[in-house]
Amino acid sequence: MMNKSDFAEIKFLLDDRLSRYNRLDFIDSDPIQIPHRFSKKEDIEIAGFLTATISWGQRKSIINNANRLIDLMDNSPYEFLTEAETSDWRSVSTFVHRTFNSDDCLFFLHSLKNIYLHHNGLEKVFTIGYNFDTSVYSSLKYFREIFLSIPHKQHVTKHISDVTRNSSAKRLNMFLRWMVRNDEYEVDFGLWKNIPASALMLPLDVHTGEVARAYGLLERKQNDWKAVEEITSVLRQFDASDPIKYDFALFGIGVYEGKSDDLKKLIV
C-alpha cells in the first residue's frame, strides 16, 4: 500500500512528465499522427481506428504501414468506404501488417462501411454500448458485437479485442482516448462528446505496465482487463475527471527514460 508521501511524489512526477509528453511535438513519432492528417470527423475516426488496429510492433513500421493503408484508400477514408465500388478496393487487398493480412483488412473495411451506412457511424456504436451502464467495458463489448455482425472468417476476430475474455483491449482503449479526450494541447481530438473522459480506461501495454508496477500503481502481473481496471482506479485518484491523461506520462517514461530498476530513480 502506498503511503501519502509516495503518492504525492509519484503524482508530482507523472504531472511533470504529462506536461513534457502531452505535446504536439511528439506526434511525429506516434501513430496518432495518421488521423492528424485529416480535418473531417469521419476521416479522423476511420484513419484513427485503422491505425489503432495495427498499432503493435515497432512504431516506425506502424506509422509507415498506416500511411500506406490510407494512401491505398486514396487519402479519403470515409469517401473510399461509402462511395467507392468494392471492385475499386482491389488495391487494398495487397495490404499486410504482421498477422493482419489482406483478408482481415478487407473485412475491416466492409465492417466499417456497414457501421457508417447502417449504424450511424463509430461514435454512435461506441456510445450506445457505453450507455448500457455508463462503462467503457460495455462500450467495447457492444462495439465488438456490431463489428462482427456481418459474415466473417474466424481469423479476423483476433484483431478485435474481447473484454469478456479479459483482454486489456489496449488498441481500442487508445482509440477511445484519441476520440474522447480534449485539452488545450490538442494531441487527442475530443471529437466524441457523449462518452466522458472520466470513464476512459488506460491503454495498458508493456511500457505503461512496467512503469506502473515499478511505482507501485499496479500489482497484477498480467496485462489484462483486470489490470486495466486496477491501474485506472489508481489514476482516478490523481485526476477523477481525466485519469487517462497519465497515459502520456507512463508511456513516455517507459519509452524515453528508463527500464525496471532505473525507474524509481526518477523520483527526486
N, C-alpha and C positions, 0 to 999 in steps of 0.2 A: 504494500500500500504506500502510495506517495504521500510524503508529508507536505505541509503548506509551503515550506521553503523550496522543496524540489519542484512543486507545482508552479510556483511563481517564477523560478529560474527557467524552467522549460517553456513556459508561456512567453517569457521575455525573449528567449532565443527564437521561438517559432514566429513571433510577431516581427522580430528583426529580419528573419530570412524571408518572411512573407513580403515585406517591403522590397527586399532585394530581387526576388524571383517573379513576383506578380507584376511583370512589366512587359510591354510590347517588344522591348529589346531582345527578349529570349524566344520569341516565336519563330525566329529563323532556324532554330534547332529543334522545334517542337512540331508534331503533326497538326496542331491547331492552325498552323499557317495555311493549310489547304482550304478550309472553309473561309478563312480571311481573304481569300481571293475574290469573294463574291459579296454583293450587297443585297440581292433579292433573298427574302426569307426562305423560300423553298429551296433555292440553290445552296444556301448555307446549311440547312438541315440535311439535305441529301449528301452533299460533299462531306459534312461532318460525320454523318452516320457511316458512310462507306469508309472514310478514313479511320474512324474509331474501330471499325470491324477488323481492319488489317493491322491494327496497332499492337503487334507483338514482334519481337526480334529487334534488330538494330534500327535505331531511329532514322538513320540515313536511308536505309532500304525502305522503311515505311513511307517516308516522305517522297522518295523517288517513285515508288510504285503507286502511291495515292495520286501524285501528279499525273502519272501515266494513265491511270484509270479515268481521271477527269478529262484528260486530253482525248481519250477514246470516246468519251461522251460529248465530244465537240465543245467542251468547256461550257456547256449549258445543261447541267444535270436534270433540272426539272423539265425543261423542254424536251430533252432527249427521252426521258421516261414517258412523258404523257403525250407527245406528239409524233415522235419518230415511229415508223413502222418497225415491228420486231425484226423484219428482214434486214433492217439497217443496223441491227445490233451485232452483226457478224464480227465486226472489228473487236468488240468486247470479248468475244469468245477466245481471244488469244491471251487474255489476262490471267496471270497466276501470281499469287503471293504465298510462298511457303506451301502450306497444305490447303490454302484457299484457292481452289482450282477454277477452271473456266466454267464448269457446270455450276459450282457454288455461286460464282459471280453472276451468271445469267439468272439463276433463281432469285438472288437478292434483288436484281433489277425488276424482275417480274413481280416480286412481292411488294417492293416499294411502289411500283406502278399501281398495283391493286389497292394499296393503302391510300394513295393520293386520289385515285379515281372513285373508290367506293367507301372509304373510311375517313374522309376529310383530312387526311394528312397525318404525319408523325406526331405532331403536337397533340392532336385530338386523341389519338390512340393512347399515348402515354398518360394523358390527363384523365381519360375515362378510367383507366386502371388505377391511377392514384386516388381518384375519388371514391373507390370502393371502401377504403378505410383510411384514407389520407396517409398512405405509406408508399415509399418507393418500391418496397418489396412487391406490393400488389400491382404497381405500375409496370414493373419488369415482367411479372408473371403474365399479366394480361397482354402486354406487347408481344411476348413470345407466342402466345396462343394465336393472336391475329396474324403475326408474321408467317407462321407455319400453317395457316388455314387453307392455303392453296396447295395443290398437289406438289409433292417434293420427294426427292431421294433422301434416304436416311443420312447420307454423308453431310448434307447441309446443316443438320441440326446441331452438329458440334460447334458451329460458328455462332450460334445464338445461345448465350448463357442461360442456364436453367436454375433459378434461385430456389426452386422447390427441391432441387438436388444438392443444395448447399453450395452452389457456385458463388464465387466472390463477385462475378459479373463486372470485373474491372473495366472492360471496354464500354459497356453500356452505362455504367456509373460515370465514366469520364465524359461520354457523350451528353449525358444529362447535365453534368457540371457546365459544359460548354454552352448548352442551350438555356439554362436557367439562371446561373449566377450573373449578377450585374453589379459592377462597381465602377469607380471613376477611372480605373486603369485600362478598361476595355479589352482585356485579354479574352475573357469569356464574353458571350454575346448578349445574354439577358433577353433573348427573344421570347421565351415562354413565360407567361405571367400567371398561370393557374396552378403551377407547382412551386411552392416557396423554397427559397434557398435553405431554409431551416430544416427541410425534410430530406435534403440530399444525403447520399451515403458516400463514404470515401472510396475512390477508385484504388483499391488496395492492390499493390504489386510488390515485386521483390524489393524495390528501393524503399517505398513507403513503409512496408512491413519491417524491414531491417532497422530503419531509423526508429520507428515506433517502439519496437521491442528494446532497443538499446536504451531508450529513455524511460522505460517502464510504463509506456502508454498502452501497451498491448501484451497480454500474457499468452494468449492462444498461439500455438506453434504453426498451425496450418493457415494458409491464406485462403480462407473460405468465407461463406456468408456470416457465420457466427463471429469470425474475426472482424469482419466489416462492421457488424453491429457493435462489437466491443470497442473498437477504436473510435468509431463515430460518436458513441456515447461519451467518450472522454473528450473528444474535440468540442462537443456541445457545451462542456463545462468552460472551455476557453471562449467560445462565442456561440450562444444558442441560436442566434439569428442567421449565422453564416459559417457553420463549422467546417465546411469543406474548402474554405479558402486556404486552410492549412495544408491542403494537398500540395500547393506550390512550395511551401516550406519543407515538408517532409521529403518530397521528391527531389527538390533542389539540393538539400543536404546530402541525400543518398547518392545523387549523380555527380555532384560537383565538389563535395567537400571531404567525404571520409567514409570509411567502412568499419563495421564491427567495433573493436575496442577503441578506435580513434574517435568515435562519435561523441562520447561523453566528454572528451577534452574540449569540445566546442563550447561547453557551458562554462562561462567565466564570470 
